Amino acid sequence: MSVILICILASLGVAVAFLAGFIWAVKSGQYEDTCTPALRVVMDEDAHRENSSTPVNVRSSLSVAHGGTANHQPPTTNHQPVTAHA
């Protein structure tokens, strides 16, 4: 019976801690701007392209690094297609 009481008290303590953290975040202005964080990645990429003298194509370099080719073709294999015999 005492284990249940300990579990209830521990869960209430965790709930109060999360509630206090949420209230602190709201009062400190963490939730005031909901649009900019979603657009920050796009704006940062555009700013990087404007400041860079040679644009970096991230997708093609990642594709080459993972076994593809720079023109986004899938890697070729030596497997022969399976044909059905009648």
C-alpha positions as a Markdown table, in Angstrom:
| # | Residue | x | y | z |
|---|---|---|---|---|
| 1 | Met | 0.0 | 0.0 | 0.0 |
| 2 | Ser | 2.9 | 2.4 | 0.7 |
| 3 | Val | 4.3 | 1.8 | -2.8 |
| 4 | Ile | 1.1 | 3.2 | -4.3 |
| 5 | Leu | 1.4 | 6.3 | -2.2 |
| 6 | Ile | 5.0 | 6.8 | -3.2 |
| 7 | Cys | 4.1 | 6.4 | -6.9 |
| 8 | Ile | 1.2 | 8.9 | -6.6 |
| 9 | Leu | 3.4 | 11.4 | -4.8 |
| 10 | Ala | 6.2 | 11.0 | -7.4 |
| 11 | Ser | 3.9 | 11.4 | -10.3 |
| 12 | Leu | 2.4 | 14.5 | -8.7 |
| 13 | Gly | 5.9 | 15.9 | -8.2 |
| 14 | Val | 6.7 | 15.3 | -11.9 |
| 15 | Ala | 3.4 | 16.9 | -13.0 |
| 16 | Val | 4.0 | 20.0 | -10.9 |
| 17 | Ala | 7.6 | 20.3 | -12.2 |
| 18 | Phe | 6.3 | 20.2 | -15.8 |
| 19 | Leu | 3.5 | 22.6 | -15.1 |
| 20 | Ala | 6.0 | 25.0 | -13.5 |
| 21 | Gly | 8.3 | 24.7 | -16.6 |
| 22 | Phe | 5.4 | 25.4 | -18.9 |
| 23 | Ile | 4.3 | 28.4 | -16.9 |
| 24 | Trp | 7.9 | 29.7 | -17.0 |
| 25 | Ala | 8.1 | 29.2 | -20.8 |
| 26 | Val | 4.8 | 31.1 | -21.4 |
| 27 | Lys | 5.8 | 34.0 | -19.1 |
| 28 | Ser | 9.3 | 34.3 | -20.7 |
| 29 | Gly | 7.8 | 34.6 | -24.2 |
| 30 | Gln | 8.7 | 31.2 | -25.6 |
| 31 | Tyr | 5.3 | 30.8 | -27.4 |
| 32 | Glu | 4.9 | 34.4 | -28.7 |
| 33 | Asp | 6.1 | 33.8 | -32.3 |
| 34 | Thr | 4.7 | 30.7 | -33.8 |
| 35 | Cys | 5.4 | 31.5 | -37.5 |
| 36 | Thr | 9.1 | 32.4 | -37.6 |
| 37 | Pro | 10.6 | 29.1 | -36.3 |
| 38 | Ala | 9.0 | 27.2 | -39.2 |
| 39 | Leu | 10.4 | 29.7 | -41.7 |
| 40 | Arg | 13.8 | 30.1 | -40.2 |
| 41 | Val | 15.3 | 27.2 | -42.1 |
| 42 | Val | 14.1 | 28.6 | -45.5 |
| 43 | Met | 15.3 | 32.2 | -44.6 |
| 44 | Asp | 18.7 | 30.9 | -43.4 |
| 45 | Glu | 19.2 | 28.9 | -46.6 |
| 46 | Asp | 18.4 | 32.0 | -48.8 |
| 47 | Ala | 20.7 | 34.2 | -46.7 |
| 48 | His | 23.5 | 31.6 | -47.1 |
| 49 | Arg | 23.0 | 31.5 | -50.9 |
| 50 | Glu | 23.2 | 35.3 | -51.1 |
| 51 | Asn | 26.4 | 35.5 | -49.0 |
| 52 | Ser | 28.1 | 32.7 | -50.8 |
| 53 | Ser | 30.1 | 33.3 | -53.9 |
| 54 | Thr | 29.7 | 29.7 | -55.1 |
| 55 | Pro | 26.4 | 28.0 | -54.2 |
| 56 | Val | 26.7 | 24.6 | -52.7 |
| 57 | Asn | 24.3 | 22.0 | -53.9 |
| 58 | Val | 23.7 | 20.0 | -50.7 |
| 59 | Arg | 21.5 | 17.4 | -52.2 |
| 60 | Ser | 23.9 | 16.4 | -55.0 |
| 61 | Ser | 26.8 | 16.1 | -52.6 |
| 62 | Leu | 24.7 | 14.0 | -50.2 |
| 63 | Ser | 23.5 | 11.8 | -53.0 |
| 64 | Val | 27.1 | 11.2 | -54.1 |
| 65 | Ala | 28.2 | 10.5 | -50.5 |
| 66 | His | 25.5 | 7.8 | -50.1 |
| 67 | Gly | 26.3 | 5.9 | -53.3 |
| 68 | Gly | 24.2 | 7.8 | -55.8 |
| 69 | Thr | 25.3 | 10.1 | -58.6 |
| 70 | Ala | 25.3 | 13.9 | -58.8 |
| 71 | Asn | 22.3 | 13.9 | -61.2 |
| 72 | His | 20.1 | 12.1 | -58.7 |
| 73 | Gln | 20.1 | 8.8 | -60.5 |
| 74 | Pro | 19.7 | 5.7 | -58.3 |
| 75 | Pro | 22.8 | 3.6 | -57.9 |
| 76 | Thr | 23.0 | 0.8 | -60.5 |
| 77 | Thr | 23.2 | -2.9 | -59.6 |
| 78 | Asn | 24.3 | -5.9 | -61.4 |
| 79 | His | 21.0 | -7.8 | -60.8 |
| 80 | Gln | 19.2 | -9.2 | -63.8 |
| 81 | Pro | 15.4 | -8.7 | -63.9 |
| 82 | Val | 13.4 | -11.8 | -63.0 |
| 83 | Thr | 11.3 | -13.1 | -65.9 |
| 84 | Ala | 8.3 | -15.5 | -65.5 |
| 85 | His | 8.5 | -18.8 | -67.3 |
| 86 | Ala | 5.3 | -20.1 | -68.8 |
